[in-house]
């Protein structure tokens, strides 16, 4: 079975064949698929007062300061969430010394 797939601009698709090989394609593009499956990836975007919290499948957690954008790939990411950053004044800083009471 043959079918055409149109990938719009600013979108990303993962193409997977019967053997499990994956290929990531960025739009805009038009492709002819034979026996492959196509999965559109969801995009998460953080503004200037936000950050992305990325939980990878290997256990790592990464914080990406906004403005930033990331496509959520199920083969790489367990979860990607957008969170609000805590604003600090110019005279506020963390010096590394704190006590838990």
Phi and psi in degrees as a GROMACS rama.xvg file:
@    title "Ramachandran Plot"
@    xaxis  label "Phi"
@    yaxis  label "Psi"
@TYPE xy
-111.06  142.013  UNK-2
-153.27  151.278  UNK-3
-93.9422  144.855  UNK-4
-127.008  126.67  UNK-5
-105.282  123.735  UNK-6
-105.415  113.361  UNK-7
-68.4583  163.311  UNK-8
-61.7014  145.105  UNK-9
67.3311  23.6114  UNK-10
-122.003  157.438  UNK-11
-134.016  139.704  UNK-12
-129.373  142.587  UNK-13
-105.114  123.289  UNK-14
-102.609  127.348  UNK-15
-125.706  133.247  UNK-16
-94.7454  -177.761  UNK-17
-63.5494  -26.2826  UNK-18
-85.9285  -3.1133  UNK-19
92.3878  2.91588  UNK-20
-73.4517  135.8  UNK-21
-113.279  145.73  UNK-22
-138.214  131.638  UNK-23
-98.9752  128.286  UNK-24
-123.464  130.584  UNK-25
-99.4436  143.513  UNK-26
-86.449  166.56  UNK-27
-82.5458  139.594  UNK-28
-165.776  150.18  UNK-29
-122.13  129.667  UNK-30
-129.133  153.256  UNK-31
-102.212  119.506  UNK-32
-102.404  137.084  UNK-33
-101.057  -79.6881  UNK-34
-116.407  14.1969  UNK-35
-82.9509  159.615  UNK-36
-110.696  146.506  UNK-37
-119.095  133.755  UNK-38
-127.754  120.122  UNK-39
-76.7076  133.694  UNK-40
-90.0793  142.303  UNK-41
-82.3576  141.431  UNK-42
-107.958  134.743  UNK-43
-112.614  137.203  UNK-44
-130.506  133.189  UNK-45
-113.247  135.852  UNK-46
-82.1017  -173.925  UNK-47
-66.1574  -21.2675  UNK-48
-106.148  19.6189  UNK-49
-130.19  175.103  UNK-50
-146.94  160.261  UNK-51
-99.6477  129.031  UNK-52
-103.942  111.867  UNK-53
-107.471  117.616  UNK-54
-102.681  113.454  UNK-55
-84.0212  159.58  UNK-56
-67.2268  -24.0188  UNK-57
-83.3787  4.12521  UNK-58
102.174  -13.6265  UNK-59
-71.6702  150.44  UNK-60
-122.184  130.31  UNK-61
-123.812  137.712  UNK-62
-111.633  120.889  UNK-63
-111.123  116.315  UNK-64
-70.1518  137.765  UNK-65
-81.0354  163.411  UNK-66
-72.9465  132.351  UNK-67
-153.404  158.435  UNK-68
-140.479  144.204  UNK-69
-149.42  136.149  UNK-70
-87.0563  132.115  UNK-71
-84.5357  111.68  UNK-72
-105.469  114.959  UNK-73
-60.8533  -18.8187  UNK-74
-81.0939  -14.0047  UNK-75
-119.487  -36.2826  UNK-76
-113.319  137.083  UNK-77
-83.0057  -41.1864  UNK-78
-160.891  142.93  UNK-79
-131.835  120.121  UNK-80
-124.749  153.297  UNK-81
-100.785  129.65  UNK-82
-130.177  154.281  UNK-83
-80.3051  135.948  UNK-84
-81.177  152.766  UNK-85
-89.9917  116.25  UNK-86
-73.9957  141.489  UNK-87
-118.332  144.42  UNK-88
-75.3838  168.365  UNK-89
-63.2492  -30.0678  UNK-90
-96.3859  7.17503  UNK-91
-99.5259  134.101  UNK-92
-155.105  151.108  UNK-93
-95.6674  122.055  UNK-94
-95.1816  1.96348  UNK-95
90.6183  -9.45822  UNK-96
-105.116  117.283  UNK-97
-151.13  159.919  UNK-98
-125.419  137.488  UNK-99
-92.1465  127.355  UNK-100
